[in-house]
Amino acid sequence: MAKPYSYDFRQKVIQAINLDGLKKSEASELFNISRNTINLWLQRLAETGDVMALPNQPPGNGHKITDWDKFRSFAKANGDKTQVEMAQLWEGDISDAFGELR
């Protein structure tokens, strides 16, 4: 994922449009960014009152195991088994090493 533009830069672009009267197309050329980016920032400003970037949230995989203490105990008790066998013994839906959800 690309790194977002700095907050300071976003504010300068929006200030150039809103306060200095620069057209979006002129700001796009001057700051070397797309008009779509400017439109998105203006939309965010209208919706939230600010142009701050959304926090970077890398995609997750929706972990099936949430009780890690329980899992550690389970893994110690069944450490001699394969991942497929452990997946079969674990209560609830969990995938084995081959990505099959049971």
Secondary structure as a PSIPRED ss2 file (coil, helix, strand):
# PSIPRED VFORMAT (PSIPRED V4.0)

   1 M C   1.000  0.000  0.000
   2 A C   1.000  0.000  0.000
   3 K C   1.000  0.000  0.000
   4 P C   1.000  0.000  0.000
   5 Y C   1.000  0.000  0.000
   6 S C   1.000  0.000  0.000
   7 Y H   0.000  1.000  0.000
   8 D H   0.000  1.000  0.000
   9 F H   0.000  1.000  0.000
  10 R H   0.000  1.000  0.000
  11 Q H   0.000  1.000  0.000
  12 K H   0.000  1.000  0.000
  13 V H   0.000  1.000  0.000
  14 I H   0.000  1.000  0.000
  15 Q H   0.000  1.000  0.000
  16 A H   0.000  1.000  0.000
  17 I H   0.000  1.000  0.000
  18 N H   0.000  1.000  0.000
  19 L C   1.000  0.000  0.000
  20 D C   1.000  0.000  0.000
  21 G C   1.000  0.000  0.000
  22 L C   1.000  0.000  0.000
  23 K C   1.000  0.000  0.000
  24 K H   0.000  1.000  0.000
  25 S H   0.000  1.000  0.000
  26 E H   0.000  1.000  0.000
  27 A H   0.000  1.000  0.000
  28 S H   0.000  1.000  0.000
  29 E H   0.000  1.000  0.000
  30 L H   0.000  1.000  0.000
  31 F H   0.000  1.000  0.000
  32 N C   1.000  0.000  0.000
  33 I C   1.000  0.000  0.000
  34 S C   1.000  0.000  0.000
  35 R H   0.000  1.000  0.000
  36 N H   0.000  1.000  0.000
  37 T H   0.000  1.000  0.000
  38 I H   0.000  1.000  0.000
  39 N H   0.000  1.000  0.000
  40 L H   0.000  1.000  0.000
  41 W H   0.000  1.000  0.000
  42 L H   0.000  1.000  0.000
  43 Q H   0.000  1.000  0.000
  44 R H   0.000  1.000  0.000
  45 L H   0.000  1.000  0.000
  46 A H   0.000  1.000  0.000
  47 E H   0.000  1.000  0.000
  48 T H   0.000  1.000  0.000
  49 G C   1.000  0.000  0.000
  50 D C   1.000  0.000  0.000
  51 V C   1.000  0.000  0.000
  52 M C   1.000  0.000  0.000
  53 A C   1.000  0.000  0.000
  54 L C   1.000  0.000  0.000
  55 P C   1.000  0.000  0.000
  56 N C   1.000  0.000  0.000
  57 Q C   1.000  0.000  0.000
  58 P C   1.000  0.000  0.000
  59 P C   1.000  0.000  0.000
  60 G C   1.000  0.000  0.000
  61 N C   1.000  0.000  0.000
  62 G C   1.000  0.000  0.000
  63 H C   1.000  0.000  0.000
  64 K C   1.000  0.000  0.000
  65 I C   1.000  0.000  0.000
  66 T C   1.000  0.000  0.000
  67 D C   1.000  0.000  0.000
  68 W H   0.000  1.000  0.000
  69 D H   0.000  1.000  0.000
  70 K H   0.000  1.000  0.000
  71 F H   0.000  1.000  0.000
  72 R H   0.000  1.000  0.000
  73 S H   0.000  1.000  0.000
  74 F H   0.000  1.000  0.000
  75 A H   0.000  1.000  0.000
  76 K H   0.000  1.000  0.000
  77 A H   0.000  1.000  0.000
  78 N C   1.000  0.000  0.000
  79 G C   1.000  0.000  0.000
  80 D C   1.000  0.000  0.000
  81 K C   1.000  0.000  0.000
  82 T C   1.000  0.000  0.000
  83 Q H   0.000  1.000  0.000
  84 V H   0.000  1.000  0.000
  85 E H   0.000  1.000  0.000
  86 M H   0.000  1.000  0.000
  87 A H   0.000  1.000  0.000
  88 Q H   0.000  1.000  0.000
  89 L H   0.000  1.000  0.000
  90 W C   1.000  0.000  0.000
  91 E C   1.000  0.000  0.000
  92 G C   1.000  0.000  0.000
  93 D C   1.000  0.000  0.000
  94 I C   1.000  0.000  0.000
  95 S E   0.000  0.000  1.000
  96 D C   1.000  0.000  0.000
  97 A C   1.000  0.000  0.000
  98 F C   1.000  0.000  0.000
  99 G C   1.000  0.000  0.000
 100 E C   1.000  0.000  0.000
 101 L E   0.000  0.000  1.000
 102 R C   1.000  0.000  0.000
